[in-house]
Amino acid sequence: NKTMKISELKSNTNINSSLIDAVINQFGGKESFKESASDVSNHGIDGGFGGFIYHDDTVKFATDNKALIMELAEEQAQEFGTIDVMMIQGFNCLNGNYNLEEIQQAIYGDSDDSTQVLNALAWYAAEEVCRAYADIKEAA
């Protein structure tokens, strides 16, 4: 099984390389990321992967990388013909429990819903980077 360099991932995806680096660091480095990427891609991140389990970690990650995550969400939303906040509302881990206004408030303001929504943003970023890595590696 061919090992893929992170530089190959960065040059073959439209995901911002700073977000890729942030996700890899959150996993605990390149080796942990590479070991986890296909499992996350196939089964989702809610199975419990280091750096993305506890809200203390995911909320900080999402807060620190919010602009990059929202940039990715906006790009994908345009591809799907929706708006980024609507796309976020549809994330499985939110179970449709939040309306668009509540999600916007959680992302851009301060609300009681921030923890769940920011956790969802962290998981989204990690899953997208893992999926890109797994797809590119599989195609190689």
N, C-alpha and C positions, 0 to 999 in steps of 0.2 A: 504494500500500500504506500503510494508515493506521499512523502511529506511535503506539504505546501508551505512556502514562506509567506509571512504576513504581508510582505511587499507585493506578492502576487494578488492577494486579496484586495489590497488598496488600489492596485492598478486595474482591477477587473470589476469594480463595483462603483456605484455612484454615491455610496455612503461616505460621508466626510471622514477623512483619515484620523482626525482628532477624536471623533466618536468611536472609531474602531479601536484606537489606542486606549481610550477610557474604558471600554468594555473589557478589553484584554486585561488591563490592570485590575479591574474589578473582579475578574475571575481569579486573580492571583498570579498572572503572568502568562506567557505564551504557551507553556506546556499544559497548564491547567485548562486554558482556553481550548487548545487543540484537542485535548482529551474529551472535553465536554461538548464541543460544537455540534457533532452529529447527533448526539442524544438530545440536545436542546432543540435542534432543527426537526428531529423526528417526533419528539414527544412533548415539547414545550418546556418552559423553564420552571414551571410550578412544581416540578418533581424535586426541587431542592438542590441548587447548585451554589457552591461557595461564592460569597459576595453578593448573591441575589436571593438570600433566604430571609434575612431579618429586615424589618422596616427601617431600623436605624441605618442600615447600609443602603437599602434601595432608595429611600427618601433623600439621603445625602447625595447619592449618585445622580438621581434625577434632577435635584436642585442644581448641582454643580454643572450638569450637562444639558440643562433645559433648552437652551437656544439651539444646540445641535440636534437634540431629539425632536424638537418642534419643526426644525428645518426638514428633517427626514420625513416626519409625518405629513408636512405640507406637500412635499414632492410626491409622496405616495398617494395622498388624497387627490391631487390633481390627476394622477394616472387613473384613479378609480372614478373620477368625476364627482367627488364629494368634498366636504371640507374637513380639515384636520381634526377639529373637535368632534365631529360626527363619527369619524373613523375611530377615535379614541373611545368614544361612548360604546362602540361595539366590541371592545376587547372582552374576551371571555372572563377574565378575572374581575371585571367590574359588574358582570351579570346584568347589564342594562339598568343598574340601580340608580344611575345619576342622569339628570337631564342635562342638556347642553350648557345651560347657564351655570349649573353647579360645577361642571367640569371646567369651564372657562375660569370660574372663580377659584377653583382649586389649583389650576395651573398658573394663572396670572395674578391672583390675589392671595387672600389668606382665608381658609375656611376649615371647618371640621372634617371635610372630605379630602383634604390635601393628602393625607397619608395613603389612602387607597389609590387615589388617582396618580400620585407621584410614584408609587410602587408599580402601577400599571405601565407608566412611562419607562421606568427602568427595565422592566421585563420586556417591553416592546423593543427597546434598543438592543438588548442582549439577544433576543430571538432573531431580530433582523440581521445582526452581524453574524451570528452563528449560521443562519440559513444561507447567507451569502457565501460564507466560508465553505460550508458543506456542498453547496451547489457547484461552486467553482472547482473544488477538489474532486467531486464526482465526475465532472465534465473533462477533467485532465486526463 
